[in-house]
Amino acid sequence: MAGSRLDALDLQILEALTGDARIPLVTIATQVHLSRNAVRQRIERMERDGVIDGYTVVRGGAAGPRVTAIVMIYRADRMRDDRVVAELRRIPEIMRCDVLSGEYDLFVTLQADSMDRIGQVWEQIAAIPGVANTVTAISLTRAIDRT
């Protein structure tokens, strides 16, 4: 967010996009009392500045319940290079990967349609060159969700 300053209109635009990333520009423009083009330019600026880092799809209940697993990864060489992370990026079920200080090297959150798929993804992760060991936990329920 280098040099990016958000004003009240930017915040209103962000709020609208957070509520529905597919909201038409004309709808946002009406809400914030700007032209469609002015809204588009502000969104493009926030994307360039890293205020908006991407858009995502959040699956609803119609697709069935999702299984969430947390995988803590030890890297073999304990190095902070990107080889393991580059391989993790190729697995679409991985929603998040954090580099950690302390005992584990990586903290991975993954979501899949079934426990079988969680097992398959775990096998993929364990087979990545540079992964020395993993510890996996399955989420039983979500008590707090601020995403």
DSSP file (Angstrom, degrees, kcal/mol; ACC not computed):
  #  RESIDUE AA STRUCTURE BP1 BP2  ACC     N-H-->O    O-->H-N    N-H-->O    O-->H-N    TCO  KAPPA ALPHA  PHI   PSI    X-CA   Y-CA   Z-CA
    1    1 A M    >         0   0    0      0, 0.0     3,-1.8     0, 0.0     2,-0.2   0.000 360.0 360.0 360.0  39.9    0.0    0.0    0.0
    2    2 A A  T 3   -     0   0    0      1,-0.3     3,-0.1    47,-0.2    48,-0.0  -0.338 360.0 -15.2 -59.1 116.3    2.9    2.3   -0.8
    3    3 A G  T 3  S+     0   0    0     -2,-0.2     2,-0.5     1,-0.2    -1,-0.3   0.580  95.2 145.7  71.3  10.9    1.7    5.9   -0.7
    4    4 A S    <   -     0   0    0     -3,-1.8     2,-0.5    45,-0.2    -1,-0.2  -0.709  26.4-173.4 -89.4 126.4   -2.0    5.0   -0.8
    5    5 A R        -     0   0    0     -2,-0.5     2,-0.5    -3,-0.1     5,-0.1  -0.976  12.0-149.7-116.9 126.5   -4.4    7.2    1.2
    6    6 A L        -     0   0    0     -2,-0.5     2,-0.2     4,-0.1    -2,-0.0  -0.814  11.0-164.8 -98.1 131.1   -8.0    6.1    1.4
    7    7 A D     >  -     0   0    0     -2,-0.5     4,-2.2     1,-0.0     5,-0.2  -0.443  42.9 -87.1-100.6-177.0  -10.7    8.7    1.7
    8    8 A A  H  > S+     0   0    0      1,-0.2     4,-2.0     2,-0.2     5,-0.1   0.852 128.0  52.2 -60.9 -36.4  -14.3    8.2    2.7
    9    9 A L  H  > S+     0   0    0      2,-0.2     4,-2.4     1,-0.2    -1,-0.2   0.907 107.7  51.5 -68.0 -40.9  -15.4    7.4   -0.9
   10   10 A D  H  > S+     0   0    0      1,-0.2     4,-2.8     2,-0.2    -2,-0.2   0.927 110.1  50.0 -58.4 -44.6  -12.6    4.7   -1.2
   11   11 A L  H  X S+     0   0    0     -4,-2.2     4,-2.3     1,-0.2    -1,-0.2   0.885 109.8  50.2 -63.8 -38.4  -13.8    3.2    2.0
   12   12 A Q  H  X S+     0   0    0     -4,-2.0     4,-2.2     2,-0.2    -1,-0.2   0.902 111.4  49.0 -65.0 -40.4  -17.4    3.1    0.8
   13   13 A I  H  X S+     0   0    0     -4,-2.4     4,-2.5     2,-0.2    -2,-0.2   0.926 111.4  49.6 -64.4 -45.2  -16.3    1.5   -2.5
   14   14 A L  H  X S+     0   0    0     -4,-2.8     4,-2.6     1,-0.2    -2,-0.2   0.899 109.5  51.8 -60.0 -41.2  -14.3   -1.1   -0.5
   15   15 A E  H  X S+     0   0    0     -4,-2.3     4,-1.9     2,-0.2    -1,-0.2   0.912 110.3  48.4 -62.5 -42.6  -17.3   -1.8    1.7
   16   16 A A  H  X S+     0   0    0     -4,-2.2     4,-1.8     1,-0.2    -2,-0.2   0.920 113.9  46.0 -63.7 -43.9  -19.5   -2.4   -1.4
   17   17 A L  H  < S+     0   0    0     -4,-2.5    -2,-0.2     1,-0.2    -1,-0.2   0.851 110.1  54.1 -68.4 -34.5  -17.0   -4.7   -3.0
   18   18 A T  H  < S+     0   0    0     -4,-2.6     3,-0.3    -5,-0.2    -1,-0.2   0.887 109.8  47.8 -66.6 -38.1  -16.5   -6.6    0.2
   19   19 A G  H  < S+     0   0    0     -4,-1.9     2,-0.2     1,-0.3    -2,-0.2   0.859 138.1   0.2 -68.8 -35.7  -20.2   -7.2    0.5
   20   20 A D    ><  -     0   0    0     -4,-1.8     3,-1.9    -5,-0.1    -1,-0.3  -0.738  58.9-165.4-158.6 101.3  -20.4   -8.3   -3.2
   21   21 A A  T 3  S+     0   0    0     -3,-0.3    -4,-0.1     1,-0.3    -3,-0.1   0.645  93.1  55.7 -65.9 -13.5  -17.3   -8.4   -5.3
   22   22 A R  T 3  S+     0   0    0     -5,-0.1    -1,-0.3     2,-0.1    -5,-0.1   0.274  74.5 134.7-100.9  10.2  -19.5   -8.7   -8.4
   23   23 A I    <   -     0   0    0     -3,-1.9    -3,-0.0    -7,-0.2     5,-0.0  -0.366  64.2-107.6 -60.9 133.4  -21.5   -5.6   -7.7
   24   24 A P    >>  -     0   0    0      0, 0.0     4,-1.9     0, 0.0     3,-0.6  -0.321  18.1-126.1 -63.7 144.8  -21.9   -3.6  -10.9
   25   25 A L  H 3> S+     0   0    0      1,-0.2     4,-3.1     2,-0.2     5,-0.2   0.870 110.7  58.5 -57.5 -37.8  -19.9   -0.4  -11.1
   26   26 A V  H 3> S+     0   0    0      1,-0.2     4,-1.9     2,-0.2    -1,-0.2   0.858 104.2  51.2 -63.6 -33.8  -23.0    1.6  -11.9
   27   27 A T  H <> S+     0   0    0     -3,-0.6     4,-2.0     2,-0.2    -1,-0.2   0.922 112.2  45.4 -68.3 -44.0  -24.5    0.4   -8.6
   28   28 A I  H  X S+     0   0    0     -4,-1.9     4,-2.5     2,-0.2     5,-0.2   0.930 110.6  54.9 -62.5 -44.2  -21.5    1.5   -6.6
   29   29 A A  H  X>S+     0   0    0     -4,-3.1     5,-1.9     1,-0.2     4,-1.0   0.894 108.6  48.1 -56.8 -41.9  -21.5    4.8   -8.5
   30   30 A T  H  <5S+     0   0    0     -4,-1.9     3,-0.3     1,-0.2    -1,-0.2   0.907 111.8  50.1 -64.9 -41.7  -25.1    5.4   -7.5
   31   31 A Q  H  <5S+     0   0    0     -4,-2.0    -2,-0.2     1,-0.2    -1,-0.2   0.875 119.9  34.4 -65.7 -38.1  -24.3    4.6   -3.8
   32   32 A V  H  <5S-     0   0    0     -4,-2.5    -1,-0.2    -5,-0.1    -2,-0.2   0.413 107.5-119.9-101.4   1.8  -21.3    6.9   -3.6
   33   33 A H  T  <5S+     0   0    0     -4,-1.0     2,-0.3    -3,-0.3    -3,-0.2   0.902  72.0 118.4  61.8  44.9  -22.6    9.6   -5.9
   34   34 A L  S   <S-     0   0    0     -5,-1.9    -1,-0.2    -6,-0.2    -2,-0.1  -0.845  70.1 -91.3-127.4 168.3  -19.7    9.4   -8.4
   35   35 A S     >  -     0   0    0     -2,-0.3     4,-2.0     1,-0.1     5,-0.2  -0.421  35.9-114.4 -74.0 158.6  -19.6    8.5  -12.1
   36   36 A R  H  > S+     0   0    0      1,-0.2     4,-2.4     2,-0.2     5,-0.1   0.897 118.8  52.1 -58.0 -42.0  -19.1    4.9  -13.1
   37   37 A N  H  > S+     0   0    0      1,-0.2     4,-2.5     2,-0.2    -1,-0.2   0.886 106.9  51.8 -64.5 -39.9  -15.7    5.9  -14.6
   38   38 A A  H  > S+     0   0    0      2,-0.2     4,-2.0     1,-0.2    -1,-0.2   0.895 110.6  48.6 -64.8 -39.1  -14.6    7.6  -11.4
   39   39 A V  H  X S+     0   0    0     -4,-2.0     4,-2.5     2,-0.2    -2,-0.2   0.931 110.7  50.8 -64.7 -45.4  -15.4    4.5   -9.4
   40   40 A R  H  X S+     0   0    0     -4,-2.4     4,-2.6     1,-0.2    -2,-0.2   0.915 110.3  49.8 -58.2 -44.3  -13.5    2.3  -11.9
   41   41 A Q  H  X S+     0   0    0     -4,-2.5     4,-2.2     1,-0.2    -1,-0.2   0.889 110.9  49.2 -63.8 -39.5  -10.5    4.6  -11.7
   42   42 A R  H  X S+     0   0    0     -4,-2.0     4,-2.4     2,-0.2    -1,-0.2   0.910 111.7  48.8 -66.2 -41.9  -10.6    4.5   -7.9
   43   43 A I  H  X S+     0   0    0     -4,-2.5     4,-2.2     2,-0.2    -2,-0.2   0.926 111.3  49.9 -63.9 -44.0  -10.8    0.6   -7.9
   44   44 A E  H  X S+     0   0    0     -4,-2.6     4,-2.5     1,-0.2    -1,-0.2   0.897 110.8  49.9 -61.4 -40.2   -7.9    0.4  -10.4
   45   45 A R  H  X S+     0   0    0     -4,-2.2     4,-2.5     2,-0.2     6,-0.2   0.922 110.4  49.3 -64.2 -43.6   -5.8    2.7   -8.2
   46   46 A M  H  <>S+     0   0    0     -4,-2.4     6,-1.8     2,-0.2     5,-1.7   0.845 111.3  50.3 -66.5 -32.3   -6.6    0.6   -5.1
   47   47 A E  H ><5S+     0   0    0     -4,-2.2     3,-1.0     4,-0.2    -2,-0.2   0.937 112.1  46.9 -66.8 -47.0   -5.7   -2.6   -7.0
   48   48 A R  H 3<5S+     0   0    0     -4,-2.5    -2,-0.2     1,-0.2    -1,-0.2   0.887 113.0  49.4 -60.1 -40.4   -2.4   -1.0   -8.1
   49   49 A D  T 3<5S-     0   0    0     -4,-2.5    -1,-0.2    -5,-0.2   -47,-0.2   0.509 115.4-114.6 -80.7  -4.6   -1.6    0.2   -4.6
   50   50 A G  T < 5S+     0   0    0     -3,-1.0    -3,-0.2    -4,-0.4     3,-0.1   0.543  85.0 119.2  83.4   6.3   -2.3   -3.2   -3.1
   51   51 A V  S   <S+     0   0    0     -5,-1.7     2,-0.7     1,-0.3    -4,-0.2   0.917  82.5  41.6 -67.2 -42.5   -5.4   -2.1   -1.1
   52   52 A I  S    S+     0   0    0     -6,-1.8    -2,-0.3    -9,-0.2    -1,-0.3  -0.937  72.7 177.9-103.7 114.2   -7.4   -4.6   -3.1
   53   53 A D        -     0   0    0     -2,-0.7     2,-0.3     1,-0.3    -1,-0.1   0.537  57.1 -47.4 -97.5  -8.4   -5.3   -7.7   -3.4
   54   54 A G        -     0   0    0      2,-0.0     2,-0.4    -4,-0.0    -1,-0.3  -0.909  49.6-101.6 160.2 173.9   -7.7   -9.9   -5.3
   55   55 A Y        -     0   0    0     -2,-0.3     2,-0.3    -3,-0.1    -3,-0.0  -0.927  35.5-172.2-123.5 148.6  -11.2  -11.1   -5.6
   56   56 A T        -     0   0    0     -2,-0.4     2,-0.5     2,-0.0   -35,-0.2  -0.902  23.8-120.5-140.0 165.6  -12.4  -14.6   -4.6
   57   57 A V        -     0   0    0     -2,-0.3     2,-0.6   -36,-0.0    -2,-0.0  -0.938  18.5-159.6-107.8 129.5  -15.3  -16.9   -4.7
   58   58 A V        -     0   0    0     -2,-0.5     2,-0.2     0, 0.0    -2,-0.0  -0.948  22.2-131.9-108.5 115.3  -16.8  -18.0   -1.4
   59   59 A R        -     0   0    0     -2,-0.6     7,-0.1     1,-0.1     2,-0.1  -0.433  18.7-140.7 -72.0 136.3  -18.8  -21.2   -2.0
   60   60 A G    >   -     0   0    0     -2,-0.2     3,-1.3     1,-0.1     4,-0.1  -0.271  32.2 -91.6 -86.3 177.9  -22.3  -21.3   -0.5
   61   61 A G  G >  S+     0   0    0      1,-0.3     3,-1.8     2,-0.2    -1,-0.1   0.654 112.3  80.1 -65.5 -17.5  -24.0  -24.2    1.1
   62   62 A A  G 3  S+     0   0    0      1,-0.3    -1,-0.3     2,-0.1    -3,-0.0   0.792  89.2  55.0 -63.2 -27.3  -25.6  -25.4   -2.2
   63   63 A A  G <  S-     0   0    0     -3,-1.3    -1,-0.3     1,-0.3    -2,-0.2   0.483 121.3-104.6 -83.6  -1.9  -22.3  -27.0   -3.1
   64   64 A G    <   -     0   0    0     -3,-1.8    -1,-0.3    -4,-0.1    -2,-0.1  -0.128  51.9 -46.6  97.0 162.0  -22.3  -29.0    0.1
   65   65 A P        -     0   0    0      0, 0.0     2,-0.3     0, 0.0    -5,-0.0  -0.368  55.7-135.8 -68.8 145.3  -20.3  -28.6    3.3
   66   66 A R        -     0   0    0     -7,-0.1     2,-0.5    -2,-0.1    47,-0.2  -0.753   8.0-135.0-100.0 147.8  -16.6  -28.0    3.0
   67   67 A V  E     -A  112   0A   0     45,-3.2    45,-2.3    -2,-0.3     2,-0.4  -0.888  18.7-156.8-101.4 131.2  -14.0  -29.8    5.1
   68   68 A T  E     -A  111   0A   0     -2,-0.5    71,-2.9    71,-0.4     2,-0.4  -0.915  11.9-178.5-111.5 134.8  -11.2  -27.5    6.5
   69   69 A A  E     -AB 110 138A   0     41,-2.6    41,-2.7    -2,-0.4     2,-0.5  -0.965  18.1-146.2-130.1 148.9   -7.8  -28.9    7.5
   70   70 A I  E     -AB 109 137A   0     67,-3.2    67,-2.6    -2,-0.4     2,-0.5  -0.961  15.6-167.3-111.9 129.1   -4.8  -27.2    9.0
   71   71 A V  E     -AB 108 136A   0     37,-2.9    37,-3.0    -2,-0.5     2,-0.5  -0.972   7.1-159.8-122.5 120.3   -1.4  -28.5    8.0
   72   72 A M  E     -AB 107 135A   0     63,-3.4    63,-2.1    -2,-0.5     2,-0.4  -0.866  19.1-156.7 -96.2 129.2    1.8  -27.5    9.8
   73   73 A I  E     -AB 106 134A   0     33,-2.6    32,-2.3    -2,-0.5    33,-1.9  -0.910  15.5-158.5-117.7 131.4    4.8  -28.2    7.7
   74   74 A Y  E     - B   0 133A   0     59,-2.9    58,-2.4    -2,-0.4    59,-1.3  -0.909  20.5-142.5 -95.8 129.5    8.5  -28.8    8.6
   75   75 A R  E >   - B   0 131A   0     -2,-0.5     3,-0.5    56,-0.2    56,-0.3  -0.765  13.0-128.7 -91.8 143.3   10.8  -28.1    5.7
   76   76 A A  T 3  S+     0   0    0     54,-3.6    -1,-0.1    -2,-0.4    55,-0.1   0.885 106.5  30.6 -58.2 -44.9   13.8  -30.4    5.3
   77   77 A D  T 3  S-     0   0    0     53,-0.3    -1,-0.2     2,-0.1     3,-0.1   0.462  95.0-135.1 -97.6  -0.8   16.4  -27.7    5.1
   78   78 A R    <   +     0   0    0     -3,-0.5    -2,-0.1    52,-0.3     2,-0.1   0.612  56.7 146.3  56.7  11.6   14.6  -25.1    7.2
   79   79 A M        -     0   0    0      1,-0.1    -1,-0.2     0, 0.0    -2,-0.1  -0.385  56.0-131.0 -75.2 157.1   15.6  -22.6    4.6
   80   80 A R        +     0   0    0     -3,-0.1    -1,-0.1    -2,-0.1     2,-0.1  -0.069  61.7 129.5-100.2  32.2   13.2  -19.8    3.8
   81   81 A D        -     0   0    0      1,-0.1     4,-0.3     4,-0.0     3,-0.2  -0.287  64.9-118.7 -81.3 175.8   13.3  -20.3    0.0
   82   82 A D  S  > S+     0   0    0      1,-0.2     4,-3.0     2,-0.1     5,-0.2   0.275  81.1 103.2-101.4  10.4   10.1  -20.5   -2.1
   83   83 A R  H  > S+     0   0    0      2,-0.2     4,-1.6     1,-0.2    -1,-0.2   0.940  89.1  39.0 -62.8 -47.5   10.4  -24.0   -3.6
   84   84 A V  H  > S+     0   0    0     -3,-0.2     4,-2.3     1,-0.2    -1,-0.2   0.932 117.6  50.2 -66.4 -44.6    7.9  -25.7   -1.2
   85   85 A V  H  > S+     0   0    0     -4,-0.3     4,-2.1     1,-0.2    -2,-0.2   0.890 106.5  56.0 -61.7 -39.3    5.6  -22.6   -1.3
   86   86 A A  H  X S+     0   0    0     -4,-3.0     4,-0.5     1,-0.2    -1,-0.2   0.894 109.7  46.0 -60.1 -40.0    5.7  -22.6   -5.1
   87   87 A E  H >< S+     0   0    0     -4,-1.6     3,-1.0    -5,-0.2     4,-0.2   0.884 109.3  54.5 -70.1 -38.2    4.5  -26.2   -5.2
   88   88 A L  H >< S+     0   0    0     -4,-2.3     3,-1.9     1,-0.2     6,-0.3   0.861  98.3  64.0 -62.5 -34.9    1.8  -25.4   -2.6
   89   89 A R  H 3< S+     0   0    0     -4,-2.1    -1,-0.2     1,-0.3    -2,-0.2   0.766  94.4  62.0 -60.0 -24.9    0.5  -22.6   -4.9
   90   90 A R  T << S+     0   0    0     -3,-1.0    -1,-0.3    -4,-0.5    -2,-0.2   0.563  84.3  86.2 -79.4  -8.3   -0.4  -25.2   -7.5
   91   91 A I    X   -     0   0    0     -3,-1.9     3,-1.7    -4,-0.2    -1,-0.1  -0.837  65.4-159.4 -97.7 109.8   -2.9  -27.0   -5.2
   92   92 A P  T 3  S+     0   0    0      0, 0.0    -1,-0.1     0, 0.0    19,-0.1   0.731  85.7  64.9 -65.7 -22.1   -6.2  -25.2   -5.6
   93   93 A E  T 3  S+     0   0    0     17,-0.1    18,-2.6     2,-0.0     2,-0.7   0.656  78.2  98.0 -74.7 -13.6   -7.6  -26.5   -2.2
   94   94 A I  E <   +C  110   0A   0     -3,-1.7    16,-0.3    -6,-0.3     3,-0.1  -0.668  47.2 176.2 -79.9 115.8   -4.9  -24.5   -0.3
   95   95 A M  E     +     0   0A   0     14,-2.4     2,-0.3    -2,-0.7    15,-0.2   0.741  64.0   6.8 -90.2 -27.6   -6.6  -21.3    0.8
   96   96 A R  E     -C  109   0A   0     13,-1.6    13,-2.5     2,-0.0     2,-0.4  -0.993  52.4-169.4-158.1 146.2   -3.8  -19.8    2.8
   97   97 A C  E     -C  108   0A   0     -2,-0.3     2,-0.4    11,-0.2    11,-0.2  -0.948  11.1-171.0-142.1 120.4   -0.1  -20.4    3.6
   98   98 A D  E     -C  107   0A   0      9,-2.7     9,-2.6    -2,-0.4     2,-0.5  -0.910  20.5-134.2-111.9 138.2    1.7  -18.5    6.3
   99   99 A V  E     -C  106   0A   0     -2,-0.4     2,-0.3     7,-0.2     7,-0.2  -0.788  34.3-157.4 -86.3 130.8    5.5  -18.7    6.9
  100  100 A L        -     0   0    0      5,-2.8     2,-0.3    -2,-0.5    -1,-0.0  -0.712  18.9-138.2-111.9 156.9    6.1  -19.1   10.6
  101  101 A S  S    S+     0   0    0     -2,-0.3     3,-0.3     5,-0.0     2,-0.3  -0.723  73.2  33.8 -95.3 161.2    8.7  -18.4   13.1
  102  102 A G  S    S-     0   0    0     -2,-0.3    -2,-0.1     1,-0.2     0, 0.0  -0.649 116.3 -14.9  99.1-152.8    9.3  -21.1   15.7
  103  103 A E  S    S+     0   0    0     -2,-0.3     2,-0.2   -29,-0.0    -1,-0.2   0.888 122.0  49.6 -64.4 -46.2    8.9  -24.9   15.5
  104  104 A Y        -     0   0    0     -3,-0.3   -30,-0.2     1,-0.1     3,-0.1  -0.610  64.8-153.1 -95.1 156.5    7.0  -25.2   12.2
  105  105 A D  S    S+     0   0    0    -32,-2.3    -5,-2.8     1,-0.3     2,-0.4   0.827  75.8  25.9 -95.0 -38.1    8.0  -23.5    9.0
  106  106 A L  E     -AC  73  99A   0    -33,-1.9   -33,-2.6    -7,-0.2     2,-0.5  -0.969  55.3-157.5-133.4 144.6    4.6  -23.2    7.2
  107  107 A F  E     -AC  72  98A   0     -9,-2.6    -9,-2.7    -2,-0.4     2,-0.4  -0.972  22.3-171.9-120.2 111.6    1.0  -23.1    8.4
  108  108 A V  E     -AC  71  97A   0    -37,-3.0   -37,-2.9    -2,-0.5     2,-0.5  -0.894  12.6-162.6-113.7 132.6   -1.4  -24.2    5.6
  109  109 A T  E     +AC  70  96A   0    -13,-2.5   -14,-2.4    -2,-0.4   -13,-1.6  -0.959  18.0 178.2-109.8 126.8   -5.2  -23.9    5.6
  110  110 A L  E     -AC  69  94A   0    -41,-2.7   -41,-2.6    -2,-0.5     2,-0.4  -0.950  14.9-161.3-130.2 153.2   -6.9  -26.1    3.0
  111  111 A Q  E     +A   68   0A   0    -18,-2.6     2,-0.3    -2,-0.3   -43,-0.2  -0.992  16.0 167.0-131.7 138.5  -10.6  -26.7    2.1
  112  112 A A  E     -A   67   0A   0    -45,-2.3   -45,-3.2    -2,-0.4     3,-0.0  -0.917  45.0-112.3-144.5 169.5  -12.0  -29.6    0.2
  113  113 A D  S    S+     0   0    0     -2,-0.3     2,-0.3   -47,-0.2   -45,-0.1   0.650  95.3  12.2 -79.2 -16.1  -15.3  -31.2   -0.6
  114  114 A S  S  > S-     0   0    0    -47,-0.1     4,-1.8     1,-0.1     5,-0.1  -0.977  72.4-110.1-155.3 163.7  -14.6  -34.4    1.3
  115  115 A M  H  > S+     0   0    0     -2,-0.3     4,-2.4     2,-0.2     5,-0.2   0.854 117.9  59.8 -65.2 -34.3  -12.2  -36.1    3.8
  116  116 A D  H  > S+     0   0    0      1,-0.2     4,-2.0     2,-0.2    -1,-0.2   0.925 105.8  46.8 -58.8 -43.7  -11.0  -38.3    1.0
  117  117 A R  H  > S+     0   0    0      2,-0.2     4,-2.7     1,-0.2    -1,-0.2   0.878 108.3  55.4 -67.7 -36.4   -9.9  -35.2   -0.9
  118  118 A I  H  X S+     0   0    0     -4,-1.8     4,-2.7     1,-0.2    -1,-0.2   0.933 108.6  49.3 -57.9 -44.7   -8.2  -33.8    2.2
  119  119 A G  H  X S+     0   0    0     -4,-2.4     4,-2.1     2,-0.2    -2,-0.2   0.893 110.2  49.9 -61.8 -40.8   -6.3  -37.1    2.4
  120  120 A Q  H  X S+     0   0    0     -4,-2.0     4,-2.0     2,-0.2    -1,-0.2   0.917 112.0  47.5 -64.1 -43.3   -5.3  -36.8   -1.3
  121  121 A V  H  X S+     0   0    0     -4,-2.7     4,-2.7     2,-0.2    -2,-0.2   0.913 109.4  53.9 -65.1 -41.9   -4.1  -33.2   -0.8
  122  122 A W  H  X S+     0   0    0     -4,-2.7     4,-2.8     1,-0.2    -1,-0.2   0.914 107.8  50.6 -58.2 -42.4   -2.2  -34.2    2.3
  123  123 A E  H  X S+     0   0    0     -4,-2.1     4,-1.5     2,-0.2    -1,-0.2   0.897 109.6  51.1 -62.2 -40.0   -0.4  -36.9    0.3
  124  124 A Q  H  X S+     0   0    0     -4,-2.0     4,-0.5     2,-0.2    -2,-0.2   0.934 112.1  46.6 -60.4 -45.9    0.5  -34.3   -2.3
  125  125 A I  H >< S+     0   0    0     -4,-2.7     3,-1.4     1,-0.2    -2,-0.2   0.934 111.0  50.9 -63.2 -46.7    1.9  -32.0    0.3
  126  126 A A  H 3< S+     0   0    0     -4,-2.8    -1,-0.2     1,-0.3    -2,-0.2   0.785 108.4  54.1 -62.8 -27.4    3.9  -34.8    2.0
  127  127 A A  H 3< S+     0   0    0     -4,-1.5    -1,-0.3    -5,-0.2    -2,-0.2   0.534  79.5 113.9 -85.9  -6.6    5.4  -35.8   -1.4
  128  128 A I  S X< S-     0   0    0     -3,-1.4     3,-2.2    -4,-0.5     2,-0.1  -0.480  79.0-110.2 -66.9 127.9    6.7  -32.3   -2.2
  129  129 A P  T 3  S+     0   0    0      0, 0.0     3,-0.1     0, 0.0    -1,-0.1  -0.387 106.3  31.6 -57.7 130.4   10.5  -32.3   -2.3
  130  130 A G  T 3  S+     0   0    0      1,-0.3   -54,-3.6    -2,-0.1     2,-0.7   0.208  85.9 117.7 103.5 -14.5   11.7  -30.3    0.7
  131  131 A V  E <   +B   75   0A   0     -3,-2.2    -1,-0.3   -56,-0.3   -56,-0.2  -0.790  35.6 177.0 -87.2 116.1    8.8  -31.3    3.0
  132  132 A A  E     -     0   0A   0    -58,-2.4     2,-0.3    -2,-0.7   -57,-0.2   0.844  61.3 -18.5 -87.3 -37.1   10.3  -33.2    6.0
  133  133 A N  E     -B   74   0A   0    -59,-1.3   -59,-2.9     2,-0.0     2,-0.3  -0.984  55.8-151.3-165.1 159.7    7.2  -33.7    8.0
  134  134 A T  E     -B   73   0A   0     -2,-0.3     2,-0.4   -61,-0.2   -61,-0.2  -0.969   5.9-157.2-137.9 155.1    3.6  -32.5    8.6
  135  135 A V  E     -B   72   0A   0    -63,-2.1   -63,-3.4    -2,-0.3     2,-0.4  -0.995  22.3-165.6-128.8 126.7    1.1  -32.3   11.4
  136  136 A T  E     -B   71   0A   0     -2,-0.4     2,-0.4   -65,-0.2   -65,-0.2  -0.909  11.4-176.7-121.2 140.7   -2.5  -32.1   10.3
  137  137 A A  E     -B   70   0A   0    -67,-2.6   -67,-3.2    -2,-0.4     2,-0.4  -0.991  18.9-138.2-132.2 143.2   -5.7  -31.2   12.2
  138  138 A I  E     -B   69   0A   0     -2,-0.4     2,-0.4   -69,-0.2   -69,-0.2  -0.852  22.9-121.4-101.1 134.1   -9.2  -31.2   10.9
  139  139 A S        -     0   0    0    -71,-2.9   -71,-0.4    -2,-0.4     3,-0.1  -0.617  23.4-172.5 -74.8 125.1  -11.6  -28.3   11.8
  140  140 A L        -     0   0    0     -2,-0.4     2,-0.3     1,-0.4    -1,-0.2   0.853  68.6 -15.4 -85.3 -39.2  -14.6  -29.6   13.7
  141  141 A T        -     0   0    0      0, 0.0     2,-0.7     0, 0.0    -1,-0.4  -0.976  63.7-116.4-160.4 156.0  -16.5  -26.4   13.7
  142  142 A R        +     0   0    0     -2,-0.3     3,-0.1     1,-0.2    -3,-0.0  -0.891  26.7 177.4-103.0 114.5  -15.8  -22.7   13.2
  143  143 A A  S    S+     0   0    0     -2,-0.7     2,-0.4     1,-0.3    -1,-0.2   0.823  72.7  19.8 -84.8 -34.0  -16.4  -20.7   16.4
  144  144 A I        +     0   0    0      0, 0.0     2,-0.4     0, 0.0    -1,-0.3  -1.000  61.0 178.7-138.2 135.0  -15.4  -17.3   15.1
  145  145 A D        +     0   0    0     -2,-0.4    -3,-0.0    -3,-0.1     0, 0.0  -0.873  11.4 163.2-140.4 105.3  -15.1  -16.1   11.4
  146  146 A R              0   0    0     -2,-0.4    -1,-0.1     1,-0.2     0, 0.0   0.148 360.0 360.0-105.9  17.4  -14.1  -12.6   10.7
  147  147 A T              0   0    0      0, 0.0    -1,-0.2     0, 0.0    -2,-0.0   0.498 360.0 360.0 -76.2 360.0  -13.2  -13.1    7.1
